[in-house]
Amino acid sequence: MSDIIRRPKIGGTHKIEFYTPDANPVVTADTEAKDENIEAQFEHEKKLTKSLKQEILTLQELISRQKSELEDLRSNLLDLEKTYDLTKNEYARDIESKLKQGYADGWKQAEDEYKQHFTNEVAKKSEEFEKNLELLGELSQSQWSKVTEIVSLLALEVSCKILGVEYAKQSGLRAFISNVIEALPNEKKITIKASPLDIDRIRSIRSEIEHTFNCEISLIPDDDLRLSDLLIEYDVGVLDGGLERQLMAIKKSLSQEFNCEQSK
């Protein structure tokens, strides 16, 4: 039986020798080409393995960067939510402040118009009084003093109304309305028309006036009315209860007093 003896690889070549009992070793095959194919395949696998490892490392780095970016995005989102809440609250406070300021500006404008109106009225009345005083030049010194006193009282009263001292007070407004209602013949249902700038103030004292006069009061805002204008409607007519009407009543009363004094 033949024996196969494998010798070590020399120079990339394996030689296979066959021995027989009565023969010398004989090289029967050359495996050089096969060894080269094996080496090439081995190198290719090494390159693939190295490339795969590199791709795995690259993918791990990418995942790590994406995780970091995701954390940054989450942090930015939280900051954005906080900023939104703060901005929303600031915006709400700003709106509230502007609404209050708008109301205050509107009231200030109406008050200025009201003062200007009565300033003009005082100027007209002053001219009338000056003309009337010229006609009173022949009066006695005592009568002249009385006229001066009446004029001073009326000027003082009108000046107070110009400044809005009485009308701006709830007690003053209540007194103006009460004076008119007292003149009504025991009316049970009354309608008060006033400027929208006055309606809330009248509403705040309505229940007190209703209790005092045992009547029911309806309030109607009227854009055609100015600040301090009041129209009081009842079953048989309408009364002017405005501040200007009150001043005319004061003037009439003072004039009557003056006439009585003059006739003495």
ChimeraX commands (.cxc) that place a marker at each C-alpha (Angstrom):
marker #1 position 0.00,0.00,0.00 radius 0.5
marker #1 position 1.35,3.39,-0.89 radius 0.5
marker #1 position 2.01,6.04,1.76 radius 0.5
marker #1 position 1.35,9.78,1.13 radius 0.5
marker #1 position 3.93,12.06,2.73 radius 0.5
marker #1 position 3.06,15.78,2.90 radius 0.5
marker #1 position 6.02,18.07,3.05 radius 0.5
marker #1 position 5.95,21.65,4.36 radius 0.5
marker #1 position 4.95,24.46,2.00 radius 0.5
marker #1 position 7.95,25.93,0.22 radius 0.5
marker #1 position 7.56,29.15,-1.74 radius 0.5
marker #1 position 3.80,28.91,-1.94 radius 0.5
marker #1 position 3.95,25.35,-3.34 radius 0.5
marker #1 position 2.98,22.04,-1.79 radius 0.5
marker #1 position 4.45,18.90,-3.22 radius 0.5
marker #1 position 2.74,15.61,-2.67 radius 0.5
marker #1 position 5.00,12.53,-2.91 radius 0.5
marker #1 position 3.84,8.94,-3.14 radius 0.5
marker #1 position 6.04,6.17,-1.80 radius 0.5
marker #1 position 5.82,2.58,-2.69 radius 0.5
marker #1 position 7.77,-0.23,-1.16 radius 0.5
marker #1 position 9.97,-0.57,-4.15 radius 0.5
marker #1 position 10.02,2.96,-5.58 radius 0.5
marker #1 position 11.37,6.44,-4.81 radius 0.5
marker #1 position 9.03,9.34,-3.95 radius 0.5
marker #1 position 7.30,10.85,-6.96 radius 0.5
marker #1 position 5.63,14.30,-7.13 radius 0.5
marker #1 position 2.22,13.71,-8.64 radius 0.5
marker #1 position 0.42,17.15,-8.24 radius 0.5
marker #1 position 1.23,20.84,-8.00 radius 0.5
marker #1 position -1.18,22.85,-5.74 radius 0.5
marker #1 position 0.28,26.31,-6.28 radius 0.5
marker #1 position -2.80,27.71,-8.08 radius 0.5
marker #1 position -5.15,26.47,-5.36 radius 0.5
marker #1 position -3.04,28.05,-2.61 radius 0.5
marker #1 position -3.14,31.42,-4.35 radius 0.5
marker #1 position -6.94,31.27,-4.55 radius 0.5
marker #1 position -7.15,30.50,-0.85 radius 0.5
marker #1 position -4.87,33.40,0.02 radius 0.5
marker #1 position -6.86,35.80,-2.16 radius 0.5
marker #1 position -10.12,34.70,-0.55 radius 0.5
marker #1 position -8.60,35.10,2.89 radius 0.5
marker #1 position -7.40,38.65,2.10 radius 0.5
marker #1 position -10.83,39.52,0.70 radius 0.5
marker #1 position -12.52,38.30,3.88 radius 0.5
marker #1 position -10.10,40.33,5.97 radius 0.5
marker #1 position -10.92,43.45,3.97 radius 0.5
marker #1 position -14.66,42.79,4.29 radius 0.5
marker #1 position -14.32,42.30,8.04 radius 0.5
marker #1 position -12.31,45.49,8.39 radius 0.5
marker #1 position -14.81,47.43,6.26 radius 0.5
marker #1 position -17.72,46.04,8.28 radius 0.5
marker #1 position -16.06,47.04,11.55 radius 0.5
marker #1 position -15.46,50.54,10.16 radius 0.5
marker #1 position -19.10,50.84,9.11 radius 0.5
marker #1 position -20.21,49.67,12.57 radius 0.5
marker #1 position -18.01,52.34,14.20 radius 0.5
marker #1 position -19.37,55.00,11.84 radius 0.5
marker #1 position -22.94,53.94,12.58 radius 0.5
marker #1 position -22.27,54.04,16.34 radius 0.5
marker #1 position -20.85,57.56,16.03 radius 0.5
marker #1 position -23.89,58.63,13.99 radius 0.5
marker #1 position -26.27,57.18,16.59 radius 0.5
marker #1 position -24.35,58.95,19.34 radius 0.5
marker #1 position -24.54,62.29,17.50 radius 0.5
marker #1 position -28.27,61.83,16.86 radius 0.5
marker #1 position -28.87,61.07,20.54 radius 0.5
marker #1 position -26.97,64.22,21.47 radius 0.5
marker #1 position -28.93,66.28,18.93 radius 0.5
marker #1 position -32.17,64.79,20.25 radius 0.5
marker #1 position -31.26,65.83,23.79 radius 0.5
marker #1 position -30.43,69.33,22.55 radius 0.5
marker #1 position -33.74,69.47,20.70 radius 0.5
marker #1 position -35.64,68.35,23.81 radius 0.5
marker #1 position -33.85,70.99,25.88 radius 0.5
marker #1 position -34.63,73.67,23.28 radius 0.5
marker #1 position -38.26,72.59,23.26 radius 0.5
marker #1 position -38.49,72.98,27.04 radius 0.5
marker #1 position -36.90,76.43,26.79 radius 0.5
marker #1 position -39.34,77.35,24.03 radius 0.5
marker #1 position -42.31,76.25,26.16 radius 0.5
marker #1 position -41.06,78.36,29.07 radius 0.5
marker #1 position -40.54,81.33,26.75 radius 0.5
marker #1 position -44.04,80.87,25.32 radius 0.5
marker #1 position -45.60,80.82,28.80 radius 0.5
marker #1 position -43.71,83.94,29.81 radius 0.5
marker #1 position -44.60,85.72,26.56 radius 0.5
marker #1 position -48.26,84.73,26.90 radius 0.5
marker #1 position -48.43,86.07,30.46 radius 0.5
marker #1 position -46.66,89.28,29.49 radius 0.5
marker #1 position -49.01,89.71,26.53 radius 0.5
marker #1 position -52.06,89.21,28.77 radius 0.5
marker #1 position -50.73,91.75,31.28 radius 0.5
marker #1 position -49.99,94.17,28.46 radius 0.5
marker #1 position -53.55,93.85,27.09 radius 0.5
marker #1 position -55.04,94.39,30.55 radius 0.5
marker #1 position -52.82,97.42,31.11 radius 0.5
marker #1 position -53.76,98.93,27.75 radius 0.5
marker #1 position -57.46,98.35,28.38 radius 0.5
marker #1 position -57.22,100.11,31.74 radius 0.5
marker #1 position -55.17,102.90,30.19 radius 0.5
marker #1 position -57.70,103.25,27.37 radius 0.5
marker #1 position -60.55,103.60,29.87 radius 0.5
marker #1 position -58.58,106.15,31.89 radius 0.5
marker #1 position -57.70,108.12,28.74 radius 0.5
marker #1 position -61.35,108.08,27.63 radius 0.5
marker #1 position -62.53,109.35,31.00 radius 0.5
marker #1 position -59.81,112.03,31.05 radius 0.5
marker #1 position -60.81,113.21,27.57 radius 0.5
marker #1 position -64.48,113.38,28.56 radius 0.5
marker #1 position -63.60,115.24,31.74 radius 0.5
marker #1 position -61.51,117.75,29.78 radius 0.5
marker #1 position -64.37,118.29,27.32 radius 0.5
marker #1 position -66.75,118.72,30.25 radius 0.5
marker #1 position -64.49,121.34,31.87 radius 0.5
marker #1 position -64.00,123.16,28.57 radius 0.5
marker #1 position -67.76,123.25,27.97 radius 0.5
marker #1 position -68.46,124.88,31.33 radius 0.5
marker #1 position -65.50,127.21,30.94 radius 0.5
marker #1 position -67.14,128.52,27.79 radius 0.5
marker #1 position -70.48,128.77,29.59 radius 0.5
marker #1 position -68.90,130.78,32.38 radius 0.5
marker #1 position -67.36,133.14,29.84 radius 0.5
marker #1 position -70.78,133.71,28.25 radius 0.5
marker #1 position -72.46,134.18,31.62 radius 0.5
marker #1 position -69.74,136.58,32.71 radius 0.5
marker #1 position -70.42,138.73,29.66 radius 0.5
marker #1 position -74.13,138.70,30.45 radius 0.5
marker #1 position -73.47,139.69,34.06 radius 0.5
marker #1 position -71.17,142.51,32.98 radius 0.5
marker #1 position -73.87,143.90,30.72 radius 0.5
marker #1 position -76.46,143.62,33.49 radius 0.5
marker #1 position -74.13,145.23,36.00 radius 0.5
marker #1 position -73.72,148.23,33.72 radius 0.5
marker #1 position -77.49,148.72,33.91 radius 0.5
marker #1 position -77.34,148.65,37.70 radius 0.5
marker #1 position -74.97,151.59,37.97 radius 0.5
marker #1 position -77.60,153.80,39.60 radius 0.5
marker #1 position -78.35,151.37,42.44 radius 0.5
marker #1 position -77.56,152.30,46.01 radius 0.5
marker #1 position -74.38,151.12,47.65 radius 0.5
marker #1 position -76.26,148.50,49.71 radius 0.5
marker #1 position -78.01,147.12,46.64 radius 0.5
marker #1 position -74.72,147.11,44.76 radius 0.5
marker #1 position -73.11,145.09,47.56 radius 0.5
marker #1 position -75.96,142.57,47.37 radius 0.5
marker #1 position -75.50,142.20,43.61 radius 0.5
marker #1 position -71.78,141.67,44.09 radius 0.5
marker #1 position -72.47,139.00,46.70 radius 0.5
marker #1 position -74.96,137.17,44.43 radius 0.5
marker #1 position -72.54,137.30,41.50 radius 0.5
marker #1 position -69.75,135.98,43.69 radius 0.5
marker #1 position -71.90,133.10,44.94 radius 0.5
marker #1 position -72.95,132.11,41.44 radius 0.5
marker #1 position -69.39,132.37,40.13 radius 0.5
marker #1 position -68.19,130.19,42.99 radius 0.5
marker #1 position -70.93,127.60,42.35 radius 0.5
marker #1 position -70.23,127.46,38.62 radius 0.5
marker #1 position -66.49,127.22,39.23 radius 0.5
marker #1 position -67.05,124.21,41.49 radius 0.5
marker #1 position -69.06,122.53,38.75 radius 0.5
marker #1 position -66.37,123.30,36.19 radius 0.5
marker #1 position -63.81,121.51,38.29 radius 0.5
marker #1 position -66.22,118.59,38.63 radius 0.5
marker #1 position -65.87,118.60,42.39 radius 0.5
marker #1 position -69.52,117.93,43.11 radius 0.5
marker #1 position -70.54,115.99,40.03 radius 0.5
marker #1 position -67.51,113.67,40.25 radius 0.5
marker #1 position -68.63,112.58,43.73 radius 0.5
marker #1 position -71.20,109.85,44.13 radius 0.5
marker #1 position -72.99,111.97,46.73 radius 0.5
marker #1 position -73.19,114.89,44.31 radius 0.5
marker #1 position -74.53,112.75,41.48 radius 0.5
marker #1 position -77.09,111.18,43.83 radius 0.5
marker #1 position -78.20,114.65,44.93 radius 0.5
marker #1 position -78.66,115.83,41.34 radius 0.5
marker #1 position -80.87,112.86,40.46 radius 0.5
marker #1 position -82.77,113.00,43.76 radius 0.5
marker #1 position -83.60,116.69,43.27 radius 0.5
marker #1 position -85.32,115.89,39.98 radius 0.5
marker #1 position -87.16,112.79,41.24 radius 0.5
marker #1 position -88.49,114.75,44.22 radius 0.5
marker #1 position -90.31,117.01,41.78 radius 0.5
marker #1 position -92.15,114.08,40.16 radius 0.5
marker #1 position -95.72,113.26,41.24 radius 0.5
marker #1 position -95.01,110.03,43.14 radius 0.5
marker #1 position -93.85,108.09,40.05 radius 0.5
marker #1 position -93.23,104.34,40.45 radius 0.5
marker #1 position -91.40,103.71,37.17 radius 0.5
marker #1 position -88.71,106.05,35.93 radius 0.5
marker #1 position -86.29,105.85,32.99 radius 0.5
marker #1 position -82.98,107.68,33.15 radius 0.5
marker #1 position -81.05,108.36,29.93 radius 0.5
marker #1 position -77.43,109.38,30.32 radius 0.5
marker #1 position -74.10,109.47,28.54 radius 0.5
marker #1 position -72.32,106.06,28.41 radius 0.5
marker #1 position -69.57,107.74,30.43 radius 0.5
marker #1 position -72.04,108.32,33.30 radius 0.5
marker #1 position -74.16,105.17,33.14 radius 0.5
marker #1 position -71.93,102.97,35.33 radius 0.5
marker #1 position -71.78,105.61,38.07 radius 0.5
marker #1 position -75.57,105.97,38.05 radius 0.5
marker #1 position -75.98,102.20,38.11 radius 0.5
marker #1 position -73.88,102.02,41.30 radius 0.5
marker #1 position -76.33,104.30,43.19 radius 0.5
marker #1 position -79.57,103.16,41.50 radius 0.5
marker #1 position -80.66,100.75,44.25 radius 0.5
marker #1 position -80.18,103.42,46.93 radius 0.5
marker #1 position -82.32,105.94,45.00 radius 0.5
marker #1 position -84.98,103.29,44.30 radius 0.5
marker #1 position -85.17,102.51,48.01 radius 0.5
marker #1 position -85.37,106.20,48.96 radius 0.5
marker #1 position -88.21,107.03,46.56 radius 0.5
marker #1 position -89.84,103.59,46.43 radius 0.5
marker #1 position -89.65,103.44,42.63 radius 0.5
marker #1 position -88.18,101.32,39.83 radius 0.5
marker #1 position -85.45,102.92,37.73 radius 0.5
marker #1 position -84.38,101.79,34.23 radius 0.5
marker #1 position -81.05,103.00,32.80 radius 0.5
marker #1 position -80.48,103.63,29.07 radius 0.5
marker #1 position -77.10,104.80,27.69 radius 0.5
marker #1 position -77.52,107.46,24.99 radius 0.5
marker #1 position -74.55,108.34,22.77 radius 0.5
marker #1 position -76.16,111.67,21.86 radius 0.5
marker #1 position -75.89,112.88,25.46 radius 0.5
marker #1 position -72.77,114.51,26.82 radius 0.5
marker #1 position -71.08,113.90,30.12 radius 0.5
marker #1 position -73.36,115.21,32.94 radius 0.5
marker #1 position -76.47,115.28,30.70 radius 0.5
marker #1 position -79.46,113.49,32.26 radius 0.5
marker #1 position -82.95,112.96,30.85 radius 0.5
marker #1 position -85.51,111.55,33.30 radius 0.5
marker #1 position -88.61,110.10,31.64 radius 0.5
marker #1 position -91.85,109.26,33.47 radius 0.5
marker #1 position -95.47,108.56,32.53 radius 0.5
marker #1 position -96.45,112.09,31.56 radius 0.5
marker #1 position -93.24,113.69,30.36 radius 0.5
marker #1 position -89.47,114.18,30.41 radius 0.5
marker #1 position -87.38,116.26,32.80 radius 0.5
marker #1 position -83.89,117.58,32.15 radius 0.5
marker #1 position -81.86,116.67,35.20 radius 0.5
marker #1 position -78.43,117.50,33.80 radius 0.5
marker #1 position -75.83,119.58,35.52 radius 0.5
marker #1 position -76.38,122.51,33.16 radius 0.5
marker #1 position -80.08,122.49,34.03 radius 0.5
marker #1 position -79.20,122.51,37.73 radius 0.5
marker #1 position -77.02,125.59,37.21 radius 0.5
marker #1 position -79.87,127.36,35.43 radius 0.5
marker #1 position -82.12,126.62,38.41 radius 0.5
marker #1 position -79.51,128.07,40.76 radius 0.5
marker #1 position -79.25,131.17,38.61 radius 0.5
marker #1 position -83.04,131.58,38.62 radius 0.5
marker #1 position -83.19,131.18,42.38 radius 0.5
marker #1 position -80.47,133.76,42.92 radius 0.5
marker #1 position -82.17,136.13,40.50 radius 0.5
marker #1 position -85.44,135.84,42.44 radius 0.5
marker #1 position -83.60,136.53,45.66 radius 0.5
marker #1 position -82.02,139.57,44.09 radius 0.5
marker #1 position -85.41,140.85,42.88 radius 0.5
marker #1 position -86.91,140.40,46.34 radius 0.5
marker #1 position -84.02,142.29,47.87 radius 0.5
marker #1 position -84.35,145.04,45.27 radius 0.5
marker #1 position -88.09,145.49,45.99 radius 0.5
marker #1 position -87.47,146.09,49.69 radius 0.5
marker link #1:1,2 radius 0.2
marker link #1:2,3 radius 0.2
marker link #1:3,4 radius 0.2
marker link #1:4,5 radius 0.2
marker link #1:5,6 radius 0.2
marker link #1:6,7 radius 0.2
marker link #1:7,8 radius 0.2
marker link #1:8,9 radius 0.2
marker link #1:9,10 radius 0.2
marker link #1:10,11 radius 0.2
marker link #1:11,12 radius 0.2
marker link #1:12,13 radius 0.2
marker link #1:13,14 radius 0.2
marker link #1:14,15 radius 0.2
marker link #1:15,16 radius 0.2
marker link #1:16,17 radius 0.2
marker link #1:17,18 radius 0.2
marker link #1:18,19 radius 0.2
marker link #1:19,20 radius 0.2
marker link #1:20,21 radius 0.2
marker link #1:21,22 radius 0.2
marker link #1:22,23 radius 0.2
marker link #1:23,24 radius 0.2
marker link #1:24,25 radius 0.2
marker link #1:25,26 radius 0.2
marker link #1:26,27 radius 0.2
marker link #1:27,28 radius 0.2
marker link #1:28,29 radius 0.2
marker link #1:29,30 radius 0.2
marker link #1:30,31 radius 0.2
marker link #1:31,32 radius 0.2
marker link #1:32,33 radius 0.2
marker link #1:33,34 radius 0.2
marker link #1:34,35 radius 0.2
marker link #1:35,36 radius 0.2
marker link #1:36,37 radius 0.2
marker link #1:37,38 radius 0.2
marker link #1:38,39 radius 0.2
marker link #1:39,40 radius 0.2
marker link #1:40,41 radius 0.2
marker link #1:41,42 radius 0.2
marker link #1:42,43 radius 0.2
marker link #1:43,44 radius 0.2
marker link #1:44,45 radius 0.2
marker link #1:45,46 radius 0.2
marker link #1:46,47 radius 0.2
marker link #1:47,48 radius 0.2
marker link #1:48,49 radius 0.2
marker link #1:49,50 radius 0.2
marker link #1:50,51 radius 0.2
marker link #1:51,52 radius 0.2
marker link #1:52,53 radius 0.2
marker link #1:53,54 radius 0.2
marker link #1:54,55 radius 0.2
marker link #1:55,56 radius 0.2
marker link #1:56,57 radius 0.2
marker link #1:57,58 radius 0.2
marker link #1:58,59 radius 0.2
marker link #1:59,60 radius 0.2
marker link #1:60,61 radius 0.2
marker link #1:61,62 radius 0.2
marker link #1:62,63 radius 0.2
marker link #1:63,64 radius 0.2
marker link #1:64,65 radius 0.2
marker link #1:65,66 radius 0.2
marker link #1:66,67 radius 0.2
marker link #1:67,68 radius 0.2
marker link #1:68,69 radius 0.2
marker link #1:69,70 radius 0.2
marker link #1:70,71 radius 0.2
marker link #1:71,72 radius 0.2
marker link #1:72,73 radius 0.2
marker link #1:73,74 radius 0.2
marker link #1:74,75 radius 0.2
marker link #1:75,76 radius 0.2
marker link #1:76,77 radius 0.2
marker link #1:77,78 radius 0.2
marker link #1:78,79 radius 0.2
marker link #1:79,80 radius 0.2
marker link #1:80,81 radius 0.2
marker link #1:81,82 radius 0.2
marker link #1:82,83 radius 0.2
marker link #1:83,84 radius 0.2
marker link #1:84,85 radius 0.2
marker link #1:85,86 radius 0.2
marker link #1:86,87 radius 0.2
marker link #1:87,88 radius 0.2
marker link #1:88,89 radius 0.2
marker link #1:89,90 radius 0.2
marker link #1:90,91 radius 0.2
marker link #1:91,92 radius 0.2
marker link #1:92,93 radius 0.2
marker link #1:93,94 radius 0.2
marker link #1:94,95 radius 0.2
marker link #1:95,96 radius 0.2
marker link #1:96,97 radius 0.2
marker link #1:97,98 radius 0.2
marker link #1:98,99 radius 0.2
marker link #1:99,100 radius 0.2
marker link #1:100,101 radius 0.2
marker link #1:101,102 radius 0.2
marker link #1:102,103 radius 0.2
marker link #1:103,104 radius 0.2
marker link #1:104,105 radius 0.2
marker link #1:105,106 radius 0.2
marker link #1:106,107 radius 0.2
marker link #1:107,108 radius 0.2
marker link #1:108,109 radius 0.2
marker link #1:109,110 radius 0.2
marker link #1:110,111 radius 0.2
marker link #1:111,112 radius 0.2
marker link #1:112,113 radius 0.2
marker link #1:113,114 radius 0.2
marker link #1:114,115 radius 0.2
marker link #1:115,116 radius 0.2
marker link #1:116,117 radius 0.2
marker link #1:117,118 radius 0.2
marker link #1:118,119 radius 0.2
marker link #1:119,120 radius 0.2
marker link #1:120,121 radius 0.2
marker link #1:121,122 radius 0.2
marker link #1:122,123 radius 0.2
marker link #1:123,124 radius 0.2
marker link #1:124,125 radius 0.2
marker link #1:125,126 radius 0.2
marker link #1:126,127 radius 0.2
marker link #1:127,128 radius 0.2
marker link #1:128,129 radius 0.2
marker link #1:129,130 radius 0.2
marker link #1:130,131 radius 0.2
marker link #1:131,132 radius 0.2
marker link #1:132,133 radius 0.2
marker link #1:133,134 radius 0.2
marker link #1:134,135 radius 0.2
marker link #1:135,136 radius 0.2
marker link #1:136,137 radius 0.2
marker link #1:137,138 radius 0.2
marker link #1:138,139 radius 0.2
marker link #1:139,140 radius 0.2
marker link #1:140,141 radius 0.2
marker link #1:141,142 radius 0.2
marker link #1:142,143 radius 0.2
marker link #1:143,144 radius 0.2
marker link #1:144,145 radius 0.2
marker link #1:145,146 radius 0.2
marker link #1:146,147 radius 0.2
marker link #1:147,148 radius 0.2
marker link #1:148,149 radius 0.2
marker link #1:149,150 radius 0.2
marker link #1:150,151 radius 0.2
marker link #1:151,152 radius 0.2
marker link #1:152,153 radius 0.2
marker link #1:153,154 radius 0.2
marker link #1:154,155 radius 0.2
marker link #1:155,156 radius 0.2
marker link #1:156,157 radius 0.2
marker link #1:157,158 radius 0.2
marker link #1:158,159 radius 0.2
marker link #1:159,160 radius 0.2
marker link #1:160,161 radius 0.2
marker link #1:161,162 radius 0.2
marker link #1:162,163 radius 0.2
marker link #1:163,164 radius 0.2
marker link #1:164,165 radius 0.2
marker link #1:165,166 radius 0.2
marker link #1:166,167 radius 0.2
marker link #1:167,168 radius 0.2
marker link #1:168,169 radius 0.2
marker link #1:169,170 radius 0.2
marker link #1:170,171 radius 0.2
marker link #1:171,172 radius 0.2
marker link #1:172,173 radius 0.2
marker link #1:173,174 radius 0.2
marker link #1:174,175 radius 0.2
marker link #1:175,176 radius 0.2
marker link #1:176,177 radius 0.2
marker link #1:177,178 radius 0.2
marker link #1:178,179 radius 0.2
marker link #1:179,180 radius 0.2
marker link #1:180,181 radius 0.2
marker link #1:181,182 radius 0.2
marker link #1:182,183 radius 0.2
marker link #1:183,184 radius 0.2
marker link #1:184,185 radius 0.2
marker link #1:185,186 radius 0.2
marker link #1:186,187 radius 0.2
marker link #1:187,188 radius 0.2
marker link #1:188,189 radius 0.2
marker link #1:189,190 radius 0.2
marker link #1:190,191 radius 0.2
marker link #1:191,192 radius 0.2
marker link #1:192,193 radius 0.2
marker link #1:193,194 radius 0.2
marker link #1:194,195 radius 0.2
marker link #1:195,196 radius 0.2
marker link #1:196,197 radius 0.2
marker link #1:197,198 radius 0.2
marker link #1:198,199 radius 0.2
marker link #1:199,200 radius 0.2
marker link #1:200,201 radius 0.2
marker link #1:201,202 radius 0.2
marker link #1:202,203 radius 0.2
marker link #1:203,204 radius 0.2
marker link #1:204,205 radius 0.2
marker link #1:205,206 radius 0.2
marker link #1:206,207 radius 0.2
marker link #1:207,208 radius 0.2
marker link #1:208,209 radius 0.2
marker link #1:209,210 radius 0.2
marker link #1:210,211 radius 0.2
marker link #1:211,212 radius 0.2
marker link #1:212,213 radius 0.2
marker link #1:213,214 radius 0.2
marker link #1:214,215 radius 0.2
marker link #1:215,216 radius 0.2
marker link #1:216,217 radius 0.2
marker link #1:217,218 radius 0.2
marker link #1:218,219 radius 0.2
marker link #1:219,220 radius 0.2
marker link #1:220,221 radius 0.2
marker link #1:221,222 radius 0.2
marker link #1:222,223 radius 0.2
marker link #1:223,224 radius 0.2
marker link #1:224,225 radius 0.2
marker link #1:225,226 radius 0.2
marker link #1:226,227 radius 0.2
marker link #1:227,228 radius 0.2
marker link #1:228,229 radius 0.2
marker link #1:229,230 radius 0.2
marker link #1:230,231 radius 0.2
marker link #1:231,232 radius 0.2
marker link #1:232,233 radius 0.2
marker link #1:233,234 radius 0.2
marker link #1:234,235 radius 0.2
marker link #1:235,236 radius 0.2
marker link #1:236,237 radius 0.2
marker link #1:237,238 radius 0.2
marker link #1:238,239 radius 0.2
marker link #1:239,240 radius 0.2
marker link #1:240,241 radius 0.2
marker link #1:241,242 radius 0.2
marker link #1:242,243 radius 0.2
marker link #1:243,244 radius 0.2
marker link #1:244,245 radius 0.2
marker link #1:245,246 radius 0.2
marker link #1:246,247 radius 0.2
marker link #1:247,248 radius 0.2
marker link #1:248,249 radius 0.2
marker link #1:249,250 radius 0.2
marker link #1:250,251 radius 0.2
marker link #1:251,252 radius 0.2
marker link #1:252,253 radius 0.2
marker link #1:253,254 radius 0.2
marker link #1:254,255 radius 0.2
marker link #1:255,256 radius 0.2
marker link #1:256,257 radius 0.2
marker link #1:257,258 radius 0.2
marker link #1:258,259 radius 0.2
marker link #1:259,260 radius 0.2
marker link #1:260,261 radius 0.2
marker link #1:261,262 radius 0.2
marker link #1:262,263 radius 0.2
marker link #1:263,264 radius 0.2
view
